[in-house]
C-alpha cells in the first residue's frame, strides 16, 4: 500500500521549487516517513531551517516551522528547545548554510549536546544563492566562485560533528532512499545532539559545471562511493580508498544540555 504523504504537507504549497533531479525531495519524503514511524505530534514538533534550497523544506510541511536567517537555524532551534524542552526539534539545511555561515552555531550545538536532530543535505555547493563553492565542495571541483577548480580541502561533516561533540552521527545518500527514514528515526530517538548527513545532488549549479551528463550519472556516483559501516569492517584500506562510509558512524551517551540547564534553574530557585 502506498504511503500517504499528503497528510503531512501544507495545502497549496506544492509544487516545490527544487530543480528536476534534485535530491532534496527524496530527503523530505524520508523525513516524513520517519516522523510517521515515530508518531510525532504536529503541534509538538518544530522543524527549523536557515536559507537555501534545502532550507525551503519546512515551508512544505504541516508542523510548527521556522524559516530563519542564513546560517542561524541552530541558534533559533536552540531557543525553541530551551523554551519548550518537551518539543521535538528537527533542523534541516544545506552544507553551505550549516557548515559555512552557520558553522559556528553548528559546532557549539554539537559541543553542548542539545537534544535535537540536524539533517544536513550535502550537495557540495551553494545551490540557491548562485552556485558558489561551499566548505564541502570537493578539491578541484568547479563552482561560480572557483571557475578554475576549488583549491580548498573539503570538510568531512560527520568527522566535524564528532570532533565538536555531537553524540549521534550518521550518514546516508539520496540514492539509498529507504535508509534515510531509518537513520532519522534513530537520530530523533537519541537523547542528545544528533547529526544526519545526507549526500545529495545538485544537477543545476554543481552537475552542469562539473560535466556530469545526467542526474542518473550523479546518482550512480552516490551509489558507487557509499559503503555501509559493517561492510567497511571487512574491507582493506586500499578497497576503501575514495569511498564514503554510510550508516550510524558514532553514538555515545552523555548528559544533554537541555537537562543540565534545567538542573541549573532548579539550583537557582533554591
C-alpha positions, 0 to 999 in steps of 0.5 A, a space after each residue: 500500500 502506498 504511503 500517504 504523504 499528503 497528510 503531512 504537507 501544507 495545502 497549496 504549497 506544492 509544487 516545490 521549487 527544487 530543480 528536476 533531479 534534485 535530491 532534496 525531495 527524496 530527503 523530505 519524503 524520508 523525513 516524513 516517513 520517519 516522523 510517521 514511524 515515530 508518531 510525532 505530534 504536529 503541534 509538538 514538533 518544530 522543524 527549523 531551517 536557515 536559507 537555501 534550497 534545502 532550507 525551503 523544506 519546512 515551508 512544505 510541511 504541516 508542523 510548527 516551522 521556522 524559516 530563519 536567517 542564513 546560517 542561524 537555524 541552530 541558534 533559533 532551534 536552540 531557543 525553541 528547545 530551551 523554551 519548550 524542552 518537551 518539543 521535538 526539534 528537527 533542523 534541516 539545511 544545506 552544507 553551505 548554510 550549516 557548515 559555512 555561515 552557520 558553522 559556528 552555531 553548528 559546532 557549539 550545538 554539537 559541543 553542548 549536546 542539545 537534544 535535537 536532530 540536524 539533517 544536513 543535505 550535502 550537495 557540495 555547493 551553494 545551490 540557491 544563492 548562485 552556485 558558489 563553492 561551499 566548505 564541502 565542495 570537493 578539491 578541484 571541483 568547479 563552482 561560480 566562485 572557483 571557475 578554475 577548480 576549488 583549491 580548498 580541502 573539503 570538510 568531512 561533516 560527520 568527522 566535524 560533528 564528532 570532533 565538536 561533540 555531537 553524540 549521534 552521527 550518521 550518514 546516508 545518500 539520496 540514492 539509498 532512499 529507504 535508509 534515510 527514514 531509518 537513520 532519522 528515526 534513530 537520530 530523533 530517538 537519541 537523547 542528545 545532539 544528533 547529526 544526519 548527513 545526507 549526500 545529495 545532488 545538485 544537477 543545476 549549479 554543481 552537475 552542469 559545471 562539473 560535466 556530469 551528463 545526467 542526474 542518473 550519472 550523479 546518482 550512480 556516483 552516490 551509489 558507487 562511493 557509499 559503503 555501509 559501516 559493517 561492510 567497511 569492517 571487512 574491507 582493506 584500506 586500499 578497497 576503501 580508498 575514495 569511498 564514503 562510509 554510510 550508516 550510524 558512524 558514532 553514538 555515545 551517551 552523555 548528559 544533554 544540555 537541555 537537562 543540565 540547564 534545567 538542573 541549573 534553574 532548579 539550583 537557582 530557585 533554591 
